[in-house]
Amino acid sequence: MEQAGTYWPKLAQGRASRRRVLKSGLAGAGAVAAAAAVGCAPSGGPAARRRAGPPAGGALRFATALPVSYGLDPQAERGTGLEIFPRLYGYLHHVDPQRDDALVLDHAARVEQADAATLLLRLRPDVRFQDVAPTNGRSVAAADVVASVLRYRDHPLAVNKLWHLTVLDRIDAPDAYTVRVVTKRPYAYSLQVLGDIAAGAILPKEAIDSHADLRAASAGSGPFALDKADAAAGIWRIVRNAAYFGSRPYVDAMQWRVFADDASKAAAFGRREFEVMDARDAAEAQSAQVAGVLVDAKPSLAWLSLGLRLDAAPLADPRVREAIDLALDRDALIRGIAPAGGVVLGPVNPHLAGGYWSLPEADVRAAFGGSRQPDERVARARALLAAAGAPAPSLALQTVNTPRMIDVATAVREQLRSAGLDVRIDELEPLAWFVNFRKGAFQMTLIPHEPYESPDIPTRFFHSRGIDGTGNMFALRDANIDALVERSWGESRRSLRRATLLDAQRQMLASRAMLQLFTNAGYTATWEDVQGRGAQLVGSFAQYNYRQWLETPADRARREKQDAAASS
């Protein structure tokens, strides 16, 4: 195993690599905040003072049909709020999975490793909360970080808490600006957890101690502050935080409108009532691509899978699970639902870190019989069901009752019916679906995975203790998988951890507890007046991005020409 003494210098090198990204103009909110910490702020020389820079002002408006599921509580929200709250709250740091897990500092001035199981995170003393109750402009302190971590651990709706429940030994504040984290064992993903978009948001201790309802947000220390949260009207507005310690946002405000349907959303975008539209798929994005509209396609870190409960008939029989795996035609699902950008996948998304942690596609296809023709797979599936004594098993498929998920569930049902399975779709409200999923109260369930940014959580789904340490929701218990996953936790050298996780994923595919369907690309349509949109940013770094501005392409070209002349 790589020793801790060599691990942290490599993280420092990773931070330096992020500096080059900053210079290329791709910085997200966390990266911009880190610029001051690593000496990347503008020089402020005479030429720099003469440069006009991007214009400030205006409101950047976003149109979407994805609901805000649980308000702006960062520890529970999984809908459009993921675009909003990362710009309201601050973070210790971020880990960039697309750049070899480079460490990007935000509110932390530095990170130290006292020993193999102890982290010391030193906060910047110049970072303040907004000057509103309950913080009234005070400094962000270590006690806020401690309280936020413990709240996440205890939050009933927070997901992916295995680190908090089984790895974390204790967290405290030895002084006002130092956070000490002690784990029960060396754990390669501790920094990812502490900088996670949900688990890493720094909330004010006063709001936590008073059990305040954070669905309407609280005082934050991010680049924006909440101005309006009207869930009934579907309008969420944030405005520039004048007290923000880092580079200020260019726009005065950002506003999101959640539409009841995609048609209304697209019509409003076409009328230029909004500058940015979250497109449902490639077809919708392409239909919006008129003159003056730019379409960005980004590889998605989210994906869909089908979870199976293994401890009851008929799914307890591995032949039935194999039959279901064979009957699923992933390529047909991609053609029908994600025709541009859809990709089959194994337990870890190939879009993460350029596929570094994921199995080759050929291995994945071999595991579900992808080399056979669809009719051959269906025939084999029928033979397996007959051999299992279940030629026409009846199964219930649970799904969230959103149009997109119902479309996927319907397509899955029809494919399984072709092999002789009798499938009923149970459409559930998001919270009811989530509760059932976490309790394992299902036969089959369609799982919309959030965009995980490390291989830790995707592989935890196959661990006998599950993603929160309380038990596996699929009733999967495999000692070999457990041993490999646990070995990966202590491997700080990425190459060794990768080899371990590839071995684990092969066994995960064989278990057929969670059948991966496909990942996709995310599409955004943007009017060309939006600059700095971060088209190259993936995952949470796109959600942290707050440095967009409004300027016509012609005006930008003229300004940059003038700036270049002023700098010469």
TIFIZA-398677 format. One record per residue (C-alpha): x, y, z; residue number from 1. Coordinates in nm, 4 decimals, padded with zeros to 6 digits. Example, Ala and Ser with C-alpha at 12.3 -4.5 7.8 and 13.67 -1.06 7.14 Angstrom:
BEGIN
- 01.2300, -00.4500, 00.7800, 1
- 01.3670, -00.1060, 00.7140, 2
This chain:
BEGIN
- 00.0000, 00.0000, 00.0000, 1
- 00.1222, 00.3523, -00.0726, 2
- 00.2253, 00.5255, 00.2474, 3
- 00.0405, 00.8336, 00.3697, 4
- 00.3599, 01.0349, 00.3461, 5
- 00.3589, 00.9987, -00.0331, 6
- -00.0176, 01.0151, -00.0808, 7
- -00.0736, 01.3760, 00.0291, 8
- 00.2098, 01.5264, -00.1776, 9
- 00.0388, 01.3696, -00.4802, 10
- -00.2850, 01.5442, -00.3833, 11
- -00.0935, 01.8694, -00.3701, 12
- 00.0315, 01.7970, -00.7227, 13
- -00.3288, 01.7364, -00.8221, 14
- -00.4207, 02.0774, -00.6907, 15
- -00.1479, 02.2293, -00.9056, 16
- -00.2948, 02.0532, -01.2084, 17
- -00.6269, 02.2187, -01.1332, 18
- -00.4491, 02.5531, -01.1469, 19
- -00.3890, 02.4913, -01.5161, 20
- -00.7620, 02.4298, -01.5546, 21
- -00.8320, 02.7616, -01.3874, 22
- -00.6046, 02.9380, -01.6326, 23
- -00.7949, 02.7797, -01.9206, 24
- -01.1137, 02.9481, -01.8005, 25
- -01.3041, 02.6352, -01.6967, 26
- -01.3276, 02.7126, -01.3270, 27
- -01.6351, 02.6161, -01.1275, 28
- -01.7365, 02.7857, -00.8032, 29
- -01.5132, 02.5640, -00.5916, 30
- -01.2232, 02.6046, -00.8306, 31
- -01.2621, 02.9811, -00.8418, 32
- -01.2620, 02.9923, -00.4648, 33
- -00.9458, 02.7850, -00.4646, 34
- -00.7722, 03.0253, -00.6979, 35
- -00.6945, 03.2670, -00.4186, 36
- -00.5700, 02.9846, -00.2001, 37
- -00.3212, 02.8581, -00.4581, 38
- -00.2127, 03.1973, -00.5856, 39
- -00.4104, 03.2114, -00.9068, 40
- -00.5829, 03.5458, -00.8468, 41
- -00.5317, 03.8186, -01.1080, 42
- -00.2027, 04.0045, -01.0673, 43
- -00.3673, 04.3439, -01.0449, 44
- -00.0915, 04.5122, -01.2477, 45
- -00.1473, 04.8255, -01.4584, 46
- -00.2510, 04.6286, -01.7663, 47
- -00.4937, 04.4180, -01.5642, 48
- -00.6514, 04.7327, -01.4224, 49
- -00.7160, 04.8649, -01.7728, 50
- -00.8937, 04.5486, -01.8854, 51
- -01.2698, 04.5900, -01.8910, 52
- -01.3457, 04.2280, -01.8141, 53
- -01.6854, 04.0633, -01.8591, 54
- -01.9821, 04.2907, -01.7944, 55
- -02.1698, 04.2557, -01.4672, 56
- -02.5439, 04.2600, -01.4179, 57
- -02.8598, 04.0956, -01.5357, 58
- -03.0362, 03.7757, -01.4374, 59
- -02.9587, 03.4327, -01.5775, 60
- -03.2836, 03.2353, -01.6098, 61
- -03.3109, 02.8567, -01.6275, 62
- -03.6106, 02.6570, -01.7533, 63
- -03.6566, 02.2953, -01.6447, 64
- -03.9243, 02.0312, -01.5966, 65
- -03.7305, 01.8526, -01.3219, 66
- -03.9012, 01.9272, -00.9887, 67
- -03.7304, 02.0476, -00.6747, 68
- -03.7836, 01.7314, -00.4733, 69
- -03.7080, 01.8430, -00.1163, 70
- -03.6448, 02.2148, -00.1270, 71
- -03.2929, 02.3482, -00.0788, 72
- -03.1824, 02.1248, 00.2056, 73
- -02.8509, 02.0101, 00.0549, 74
- -02.8515, 01.6895, 00.2560, 75
- -03.1846, 01.5700, 00.1153, 76
- -03.2535, 01.7415, -00.2189, 77
- -03.2089, 01.5315, -00.5345, 78
- -03.3906, 01.7355, -00.7982, 79
- -03.3371, 02.0783, -00.9515, 80
- -03.2235, 02.2029, -00.6110, 81
- -02.8890, 02.0371, -00.6930, 82
- -02.8359, 02.3244, -00.9367, 83
- -02.9216, 02.5861, -00.6748, 84
- -02.7898, 02.5050, -00.3286, 85
- -02.4229, 02.4501, -00.4328, 86
- -02.4199, 02.8200, -00.5193, 87
- -02.5665, 02.9141, -00.1789, 88
- -02.3456, 02.7129, 00.0543, 89
- -01.9711, 02.6844, 00.0953, 90
- -01.7533, 02.3723, 00.1057, 91
- -01.4196, 02.2813, 00.2585, 92
- -01.2878, 02.1598, -00.0746, 93
- -01.3801, 01.9612, -00.3823, 94
- -01.2210, 01.6532, -00.5367, 95
- -01.2137, 01.6608, -00.9167, 96
- -01.2736, 01.3034, -01.0393, 97
- -01.2051, 01.3974, -01.3989, 98
- -00.8485, 01.5081, -01.3164, 99
- -00.7015, 01.2224, -01.1148, 100
- -00.8907, 01.3232, -00.7980, 101
- -00.7202, 01.6618, -00.7813, 102
- -00.7902, 01.8464, -00.4562, 103
- -00.9439, 02.1924, -00.5007, 104
- -00.9583, 02.4050, -00.1869, 105
- -01.2612, 02.6210, -00.1127, 106
- -01.3175, 02.7265, 00.2510, 107
- -01.0223, 02.5174, 00.3660, 108
- -00.6820, 02.6850, 00.3509, 109
- -00.4975, 02.3544, 00.3730, 110
- -00.5465, 01.9855, 00.4468, 111
- -00.3050, 01.7831, 00.6569, 112
- -00.2818, 01.4177, 00.7494, 113
- -00.1675, 01.3769, 01.1094, 114
- -00.1595, 00.9981, 01.0782, 115
- -00.3112, 00.7262, 00.8603, 116
- -00.6570, 00.7761, 01.0125, 117
- -00.6565, 01.1469, 01.1075, 118
- -00.7214, 01.4489, 00.8869, 119
- -00.6773, 01.8108, 00.9934, 120
- -00.8619, 02.0653, 00.7818, 121
- -00.7645, 02.4282, 00.8429, 122
- -01.0315, 02.6822, 00.7512, 123
- -00.9697, 03.0235, 00.6037, 124
- -01.0464, 03.2891, 00.8673, 125
- -01.1776, 03.5394, 00.6080, 126
- -01.4865, 03.3428, 00.5019, 127
- -01.8172, 03.4698, 00.6392, 128
- -02.1797, 03.3713, 00.6308, 129
- -02.4345, 03.6117, 00.4841, 130
- -02.5217, 03.9039, 00.7086, 131
- -02.8670, 03.7710, 00.7970, 132
- -03.0105, 03.5707, 01.0849, 133
- -02.9086, 03.3404, 01.2372, 134
- -02.5408, 03.4055, 01.1600, 135
- -02.5432, 03.7834, 01.1073, 136
- -02.2236, 03.7862, 00.9055, 137
- -02.0008, 03.5923, 01.1454, 138
- -01.7051, 03.3860, 01.0273, 139
- -01.7518, 03.0287, 00.9140, 140
- -01.6064, 02.8191, 01.1951, 141
- -01.4953, 02.4620, 01.2458, 142
- -01.8005, 02.4063, 01.4689, 143
- -02.0242, 02.4635, 01.1648, 144
- -01.8449, 02.1909, 00.9720, 145
- -01.8670, 01.9483, 01.2643, 146
- -02.2392, 02.0147, 01.3107, 147
- -02.3025, 01.9756, 00.9358, 148
- -02.1271, 01.6380, 00.9188, 149
- -02.3162, 01.5081, 01.2213, 150
- -02.6477, 01.6341, 01.0847, 151
- -02.5863, 01.4459, 00.7616, 152
- -02.5077, 01.1320, 00.9588, 153
- -02.8371, 01.1598, 01.1466, 154
- -03.0591, 01.2963, 00.8658, 155
- -03.3296, 01.0390, 00.7839, 156
- -03.3425, 01.1425, 00.4177, 157
- -02.9683, 01.1707, 00.3570, 158
- -02.8362, 00.8921, 00.1371, 159
- -02.5011, 00.7178, 00.1072, 160
- -02.4020, 00.7395, 00.4742, 161
- -02.1793, 00.4334, 00.5049, 162
- -01.8754, 00.6539, 00.5693, 163
- -02.0589, 00.8501, 00.8390, 164
- -02.2008, 00.5409, 01.0079, 165
- -01.9205, 00.2889, 00.9804, 166
- -01.5948, 00.4666, 00.8913, 167
- -01.6073, 00.7921, 01.0863, 168
- -01.4860, 00.7483, 01.4434, 169
- -01.5162, 01.1081, 01.5548, 170
- -01.5084, 01.4648, 01.4285, 171
- -01.4362, 01.7687, 01.6447, 172
- -01.2994, 02.1215, 01.6451, 173
- -00.9748, 02.1542, 01.8460, 174
- -00.9818, 02.5287, 01.7739, 175
- -01.2076, 02.7781, 01.5981, 176
- -01.0694, 02.7139, 01.2493, 177
- -00.9498, 02.3522, 01.2613, 178
- -01.1606, 02.0449, 01.1912, 179
- -01.0199, 01.7120, 01.3068, 180
- -01.1554, 01.3961, 01.1426, 181
- -01.0610, 01.0562, 01.2829, 182
- -01.1641, 00.7421, 01.0967, 183
- -01.1748, 00.3863, 01.2272, 184
- -00.9434, 00.2764, 00.9481, 185
- -00.7495, 00.4359, 00.6629, 186
- -01.0108, 00.5195, 00.4016, 187
- -00.9263, 00.6293, 00.0493, 188
- -01.2515, 00.8219, -00.0057, 189
- -01.2627, 01.0387, 00.3076, 190
- -01.1824, 01.3584, 00.1184, 191
- -01.4473, 01.2836, -00.1440, 192
- -01.7087, 01.2441, 00.1286, 193
- -01.6059, 01.5610, 00.3120, 194
- -01.6221, 01.7603, -00.0133, 195
- -01.9327, 01.5940, -00.1554, 196
- -02.1955, 01.8204, -00.3111, 197
- -02.4551, 01.7053, -00.0543, 198
- -02.2599, 01.5780, 00.2457, 199
- -01.9979, 01.8532, 00.2245, 200
- -02.2201, 02.1649, 00.2266, 201
- -02.1383, 02.3814, 00.5304, 202
- -02.4535, 02.4792, 00.7210, 203
- -02.4687, 02.7276, 01.0103, 204
- -02.4565, 02.5589, 01.3487, 205
- -02.7379, 02.7803, 01.4791, 206
- -02.9776, 02.6478, 01.2137, 207
- -02.8800, 02.2897, 01.2946, 208
- -02.9089, 02.3322, 01.6709, 209
- -03.2552, 02.4885, 01.6357, 210
- -03.3697, 02.2093, 01.3995, 211
- -03.4600, 02.4715, 01.1401, 212
- -03.6372, 02.3549, 00.8262, 213
- -03.3722, 02.4053, 00.5602, 214
- -03.5973, 02.3360, 00.2631, 215
- -03.6090, 02.7142, 00.2153, 216
- -03.2320, 02.7341, 00.2847, 217
- -03.0462, 02.9211, 00.5583, 218
- -02.7615, 03.1690, 00.5711, 219
- -02.4842, 03.0358, 00.3520, 220
- -02.1294, 03.1345, 00.2644, 221
- -02.1431, 03.0687, -00.1097, 222
- -02.1405, 03.3201, -00.3959, 223
- -02.5197, 03.3666, -00.3942, 224
- -02.7944, 03.4176, -00.1367, 225
- -03.1555, 03.3030, -00.1542, 226
- -03.4014, 03.5689, -00.2660, 227
- -03.7179, 03.3707, -00.3451, 228
- -03.8366, 03.0156, -00.2928, 229
- -04.1929, 02.9726, -00.4221, 230
- -04.2513, 02.5997, -00.4490, 231
- -04.6157, 02.6458, -00.5498, 232
- -04.5226, 02.8638, -00.8473, 233
- -04.2079, 02.6631, -00.9196, 234
- -03.9846, 02.9713, -00.8988, 235
- -03.6483, 02.9778, -00.7205, 236
- -03.4291, 03.2894, -00.7304, 237
- -03.0845, 03.3588, -00.5871, 238
- -02.8971, 03.6905, -00.5837, 239
- -02.5323, 03.7876, -00.5581, 240
- -02.3880, 03.7501, -00.2058, 241
- -02.2042, 04.0761, -00.1408, 242
- -02.0109, 03.9181, 00.1459, 243
- -01.8653, 03.6318, -00.0580, 244
- -01.4915, 03.5966, -00.0009, 245
- -01.4015, 03.4822, -00.3510, 246
- -01.4475, 03.6273, -00.6969, 247
- -01.7917, 03.7824, -00.7232, 248
- -02.0557, 03.6512, -00.9643, 249
- -02.1000, 03.8563, -01.2787, 250
- -02.4780, 03.8273, -01.2928, 251
- -02.6962, 03.9928, -01.0311, 252
- -02.9229, 03.6894, -01.0021, 253
- -03.0004, 03.3383, -01.1188, 254
- -03.3566, 03.2139, -01.1419, 255
- -03.5086, 02.8720, -01.2035, 256
- -03.8625, 02.8018, -01.3226, 257
- -03.9905, 02.4457, -01.2888, 258
- -04.2517, 02.3756, -01.5566, 259
- -04.5214, 02.1115, -01.5299, 260
- -04.4355, 01.9706, -01.8727, 261
- -04.1606, 01.9800, -02.1312, 262
- -04.3755, 02.1441, -02.3993, 263
- -04.4421, 02.4543, -02.1865, 264
- -04.0764, 02.4708, -02.0908, 265
- -03.9579, 02.4531, -02.4530, 266
- -04.2109, 02.7131, -02.5655, 267
- -04.0972, 02.9604, -02.2995, 268
- -03.7346, 02.9047, -02.3950, 269
- -03.8199, 02.9605, -02.7617, 270
- -03.9775, 03.2949, -02.6680, 271
- -03.6462, 03.3877, -02.4966, 272
- -03.8096, 03.4134, -02.1572, 273
- -03.5186, 03.2002, -02.0354, 274
- -03.1541, 03.1891, -02.1341, 275
- -03.0904, 02.8239, -02.0459, 276
- -03.3088, 02.5149, -02.0874, 277
- -03.2506, 02.1717, -01.9380, 278
- -03.3409, 01.9463, -02.2310, 279
- -03.5157, 01.6159, -02.1699, 280
- -03.3086, 01.4399, -02.4357, 281
- -03.1145, 01.4943, -02.7566, 282
- -03.4303, 01.5288, -02.9640, 283
- -03.5650, 01.8117, -02.7509, 284
- -03.2278, 01.9843, -02.7517, 285
- -03.2020, 01.9586, -03.1288, 286
- -03.5539, 02.0927, -03.1762, 287
- -03.4534, 02.4007, -02.9765, 288
- -03.1377, 02.4583, -03.1816, 289
- -03.2489, 02.7545, -03.3901, 290
- -03.0208, 03.0397, -03.4886, 291
- -02.8574, 03.1826, -03.1786, 292
- -02.8999, 02.8694, -02.9633, 293
- -02.6071, 02.6529, -02.8570, 294
- -02.6527, 02.2912, -02.7466, 295
- -02.4111, 02.1299, -02.5047, 296
- -02.4000, 01.7531, -02.4560, 297
- -02.2180, 01.6349, -02.1444, 298
- -02.1518, 01.2757, -02.0430, 299
- -02.3775, 01.2034, -01.7497, 300
- -02.2503, 01.0565, -01.4239, 301
- -02.6045, 00.9410, -01.3462, 302
- -02.7505, 00.6159, -01.4757, 303
- -03.0431, 00.3757, -01.4520, 304
- -03.0511, 00.0245, -01.3116, 305
- -03.3010, -00.2452, -01.2210, 306
- -03.2761, -00.3686, -00.8621, 307
- -03.3908, -00.7207, -00.7712, 308
- -03.4786, -00.8483, -00.4236, 309
- -03.2957, -01.1802, -00.3902, 310
- -03.4415, -01.3348, -00.0754, 311
- -03.7841, -01.4428, -00.2032, 312
- -03.9194, -01.6493, -00.4883, 313
- -03.8938, -01.6305, -00.7780, 314
- -03.5930, -01.3960, -00.7750, 315
- -03.4057, -01.6037, -00.5198, 316
- -03.3381, -01.8471, -00.8043, 317
- -03.0308, -01.7289, -01.0005, 318
- -03.1810, -01.8735, -01.3191, 319
- -03.4729, -01.6306, -01.2968, 320
- -03.2349, -01.3391, -01.2460, 321
- -03.0274, -01.4506, -01.5432, 322
- -03.3436, -01.4751, -01.7521, 323
- -03.4328, -01.1165, -01.6661, 324
- -03.0787, -01.0028, -01.7486, 325
- -03.0967, -01.1773, -02.0878, 326
- -03.4429, -01.0414, -02.1686, 327
- -03.3324, -00.6828, -02.1148, 328
- -03.2276, -00.5347, -02.4474, 329
- -03.0127, -00.2399, -02.3409, 330
- -02.9429, -00.1307, -02.6953, 331
- -03.3160, -00.1125, -02.7689, 332
- -03.3675, 00.0924, -02.4525, 333
- -03.0954, 00.3295, -02.5645, 334
- -03.2439, 00.3609, -02.9135, 335
- -03.5876, 00.4349, -02.7743, 336
- -03.5003, 00.6518, -02.4753, 337
- -03.1444, 00.7829, -02.5118, 338
- -03.0654, 00.7621, -02.8862, 339
- -02.7784, 01.0094, -02.8684, 340
- -02.5267, 00.9524, -02.5920, 341
- -02.6677, 00.6356, -02.4348, 342
- -02.4067, 00.3797, -02.3257, 343
- -02.4316, 00.0381, -02.1608, 344
- -02.2385, 00.0093, -01.8363, 345
- -02.1307, -00.2093, -01.5497, 346
- -02.1442, -00.1254, -01.1785, 347
- -01.9266, 00.1872, -01.2221, 348
- -02.0218, 00.4489, -01.4803, 349
- -01.7683, 00.4680, -01.7683, 350
- -01.8157, 00.8452, -01.7795, 351
- -01.6463, 00.8730, -01.4391, 352
- -01.2782, 00.9699, -01.4717, 353
- -01.2781, 00.8811, -01.8390, 354
- -01.3614, 00.5183, -01.7644, 355
- -01.0613, 00.4653, -01.5356, 356
- -01.2670, 00.2811, -01.2720, 357
- -01.5091, 00.0942, -01.4988, 358
- -01.5028, -00.2403, -01.6757, 359
- -01.4471, -00.2437, -02.0531, 360
- -01.7741, -00.2406, -02.2451, 361
- -01.6902, -00.5790, -02.3997, 362
- -01.6745, -00.7351, -02.0519, 363
- -02.0075, -00.5804, -01.9581, 364
- -02.1780, -00.7020, -02.2749, 365
- -02.0403, -01.0512, -02.2304, 366
- -02.1905, -01.0662, -01.8800, 367
- -02.5470, -01.0081, -02.0057, 368
- -02.5199, -01.1997, -02.3312, 369
- -02.4912, -00.8904, -02.5453, 370
- -02.3105, -01.0754, -02.8218, 371
- -02.6232, -01.2848, -02.8944, 372
- -02.9078, -01.1665, -03.1101, 373
- -03.2140, -01.0423, -02.9165, 374
- -03.4291, -01.3394, -03.0194, 375
- -03.1550, -01.5792, -02.9046, 376
- -03.1424, -01.4080, -02.5660, 377
- -03.5203, -01.4231, -02.5279, 378
- -03.5237, -01.7929, -02.6167, 379
- -03.2515, -01.8620, -02.3615, 380
- -03.4426, -01.6575, -02.1025, 381
- -03.7581, -01.8644, -02.1610, 382
- -03.5568, -02.1857, -02.1238, 383
- -03.4077, -02.0668, -01.7932, 384
- -03.7511, -01.9754, -01.6565, 385
- -03.8858, -02.3160, -01.7532, 386
- -03.5905, -02.4904, -01.5878, 387
- -03.6543, -02.2871, -01.2731, 388
- -04.0165, -02.4016, -01.2684, 389
- -04.1353, -02.0453, -01.3253, 390
- -04.2287, -02.0176, -01.6956, 391
- -04.4515, -01.7121, -01.6377, 392
- -04.3614, -01.5519, -01.3032, 393
- -04.5585, -01.2486, -01.1847, 394
- -04.3447, -00.9592, -01.0680, 395
- -04.4106, -00.6035, -00.9519, 396
- -04.1840, -00.3262, -01.0811, 397
- -04.1730, -00.0098, -00.8697, 398
- -04.0816, 00.3251, -01.0236, 399
- -04.0965, 00.6934, -00.9425, 400
- -04.4102, 00.8403, -01.1019, 401
- -04.2364, 01.0941, -01.3257, 402
- -04.3019, 01.0743, -01.7016, 403
- -03.9423, 00.9909, -01.7856, 404
- -03.9212, 00.7060, -01.5356, 405
- -04.2611, 00.5686, -01.6362, 406
- -04.1432, 00.5618, -01.9983, 407
- -03.8392, 00.3557, -01.8985, 408
- -04.0466, 00.1251, -01.6767, 409
- -04.2926, 00.0652, -01.9596, 410
- -04.0139, -00.0255, -02.2012, 411
- -03.8582, -00.2616, -01.9456, 412
- -04.1951, -00.4262, -01.8821, 413
- -04.2516, -00.4937, -02.2512, 414
- -03.9071, -00.6471, -02.2894, 415
- -03.9583, -00.8765, -01.9913, 416
- -04.3034, -00.9761, -02.1158, 417
- -04.1429, -01.0956, -02.4385, 418
- -03.9642, -01.3615, -02.2315, 419
- -04.2854, -01.4661, -02.0577, 420
- -04.2650, -01.2613, -01.7390, 421
- -04.5877, -01.1022, -01.6155, 422
- -04.4809, -00.7565, -01.4955, 423
- -04.6986, -00.5000, -01.3174, 424
- -04.5774, -00.1403, -01.2817, 425
- -04.6348, 00.0291, -00.9459, 426
- -04.6007, 00.4071, -00.9850, 427
- -04.5003, 00.5742, -00.6572, 428
- -04.4436, 00.9267, -00.5343, 429
- -04.0674, 00.9963, -00.5061, 430
- -04.0603, 00.9826, -00.1258, 431
- -04.2632, 00.6604, -00.1124, 432
- -04.0376, 00.5034, -00.3745, 433
- -03.7275, 00.6094, -00.1818, 434
- -03.8551, 00.4680, 00.1482, 435
- -03.9361, 00.1347, -00.0163, 436
- -03.6012, 00.1270, -00.1899, 437
- -03.4034, 00.1854, 00.1274, 438
- -03.6097, -00.0731, 00.3173, 439
- -03.5807, -00.3308, 00.0412, 440
- -03.9619, -00.3367, 00.0170, 441
- -03.9874, -00.4359, -00.3489, 442
- -03.9542, -00.7251, -00.5904, 443
- -03.8050, -00.5189, -00.8693, 444
- -03.7361, -00.1471, -00.8625, 445
- -03.6176, 00.0976, -01.1266, 446
- -03.3344, 00.3018, -00.9767, 447
- -03.2422, 00.6518, -01.1018, 448
- -02.8892, 00.6859, -00.9677, 449
- -02.7578, 01.0271, -00.8827, 450
- -02.4268, 01.1387, -01.0401, 451
- -02.1710, 00.9723, -00.8127, 452
- -01.8199, 01.1121, -00.8437, 453
- -01.6163, 00.8237, -00.7070, 454
- -01.6408, 00.4437, -00.7441, 455
- -01.7082, 00.4136, -00.3714, 456
- -02.0862, 00.4461, -00.3632, 457
- -02.1637, 00.2462, -00.6803, 458
- -01.9695, -00.0501, -00.5452, 459
- -02.1245, -00.0180, -00.1985, 460
- -02.4587, -00.1192, -00.3468, 461
- -02.3195, -00.4720, -00.3684, 462
- -02.1711, -00.4803, -00.0175, 463
- -02.3679, -00.6823, 00.2377, 464
- -02.4079, -00.3723, 00.4550, 465
- -02.5352, -00.1622, 00.1681, 466
- -02.4805, 00.2073, 00.1103, 467
- -02.5501, 00.3189, 00.4671, 468
- -02.4207, 00.0277, 00.6730, 469
- -02.7644, -00.0955, 00.7787, 470
- -02.8008, -00.3801, 00.5293, 471
- -02.8198, -00.4536, 00.1619, 472
- -03.1509, -00.3479, 00.0072, 473
- -03.1277, -00.6322, -00.2457, 474
- -03.0564, -00.8900, 00.0308, 475
- -02.7222, -00.9602, -00.1379, 476
- -02.4600, -01.1233, 00.0811, 477
- -02.1398, -01.2218, -00.0938, 478
- -01.8251, -01.2598, 00.1162, 479
- -01.5936, -01.2328, -00.1844, 480
- -01.7487, -00.9051, -00.2995, 481
- -01.7383, -00.7693, 00.0559, 482
- -01.3687, -00.8534, 00.0881, 483
- -01.2755, -00.6828, -00.2388, 484
- -01.4807, -00.3707, -00.1670, 485
- -01.3343, -00.3403, 00.1819, 486
- -00.9816, -00.3900, 00.0487, 487
- -01.0362, -00.1009, -00.1933, 488
- -01.1236, 00.1327, 00.0939, 489
- -00.7692, 00.1139, 00.2293, 490
- -00.5830, 00.1350, -00.1006, 491
- -00.4588, 00.4900, -00.1431, 492
- -00.2632, 00.4025, -00.4574, 493
- -00.5128, 00.4483, -00.7382, 494
- -00.3703, 00.1761, -00.9609, 495
- -00.4038, -00.0885, -00.6891, 496
- -00.7542, 00.0257, -00.5992, 497
- -00.8548, 00.0156, -00.9641, 498
- -00.7390, -00.3445, -01.0047, 499
- -00.9277, -00.4475, -00.6912, 500
- -01.2464, -00.2747, -00.8027, 501
- -01.2357, -00.4251, -01.1508, 502
- -01.2190, -00.7709, -00.9933, 503
- -01.5073, -00.6803, -00.7633, 504
- -01.7214, -00.5540, -01.0507, 505
- -01.6909, -00.8809, -01.2389, 506
- -01.8345, -01.0606, -00.9389, 507
- -02.1019, -00.7938, -00.8973, 508
- -02.2216, -00.8550, -01.2521, 509
- -02.2436, -01.2270, -01.1796, 510
- -02.4600, -01.1656, -00.8698, 511
- -02.7310, -00.9963, -01.0804, 512
- -02.8599, -00.8124, -00.7746, 513
- -02.8656, -00.4812, -00.9603, 514
- -02.8822, -00.4924, -01.3392, 515
- -02.7335, -00.1836, -01.4989, 516
- -02.9379, -00.0474, -01.7906, 517
- -02.7613, 00.2532, -01.9419, 518
- -02.6076, 00.5905, -01.8801, 519
- -02.6721, 00.8879, -02.1009, 520
- -02.5603, 01.2359, -02.1904, 521
- -02.7179, 01.5458, -02.0454, 522
- -02.8317, 01.8143, -02.2876, 523
- -02.8610, 02.1867, -02.2346, 524
- -02.9821, 02.4493, -02.4792, 525
- -02.8464, 02.7995, -02.4226, 526
- -02.8971, 03.1267, -02.5991, 527
- -02.5630, 03.2509, -02.7294, 528
- -02.5645, 03.5593, -02.5065, 529
- -02.4697, 03.3364, -02.2109, 530
- -02.0917, 03.3334, -02.1766, 531
- -01.8697, 03.1272, -01.9474, 532
- -02.1269, 02.8508, -01.9442, 533
- -01.8656, 02.5837, -01.8603, 534
- -01.9494, 02.3465, -02.1422, 535
- -01.6513, 02.1281, -02.0492, 536
- -01.7423, 02.0948, -01.6817, 537
- -01.8828, 01.7581, -01.5738, 538
- -02.0818, 01.6562, -01.2675, 539
- -02.0795, 01.8747, -00.9592, 540
- -01.8193, 02.1118, -01.1048, 541
- -02.0862, 02.2259, -01.3502, 542
- -02.3270, 02.2791, -01.0594, 543
- -02.0724, 02.4865, -00.8662, 544
- -02.0125, 02.7106, -01.1678, 545
- -02.1290, 03.0640, -01.0946, 546
- -01.9124, 03.2748, -01.3255, 547
- -02.1435, 03.2942, -01.6244, 548
- -02.2227, 03.6347, -01.7683, 549
- -02.4543, 03.7889, -02.0274, 550
- -02.2969, 03.9396, -02.3382, 551
- -02.3638, 03.9066, -02.7082, 552
- -02.0921, 03.7290, -02.9056, 553
- -02.0257, 04.0466, -03.1056, 554
- -01.9885, 04.2588, -02.7917, 555
- -01.7589, 03.9979, -02.6393, 556
- -01.5363, 03.9948, -02.9469, 557
- -01.5097, 04.3768, -02.9425, 558
- -01.4351, 04.3844, -02.5694, 559
- -01.1702, 04.1146, -02.5885, 560
- -01.0046, 04.2958, -02.8773, 561
- -00.9971, 04.6151, -02.6696, 562
- -00.8667, 04.4242, -02.3666, 563
- -00.5889, 04.2700, -02.5743, 564
- -00.4872, 04.6120, -02.7029, 565
- -00.4895, 04.7525, -02.3480, 566
- -00.2657, 04.4703, -02.2283, 567
- -00.0079, 04.5084, -02.5085, 568
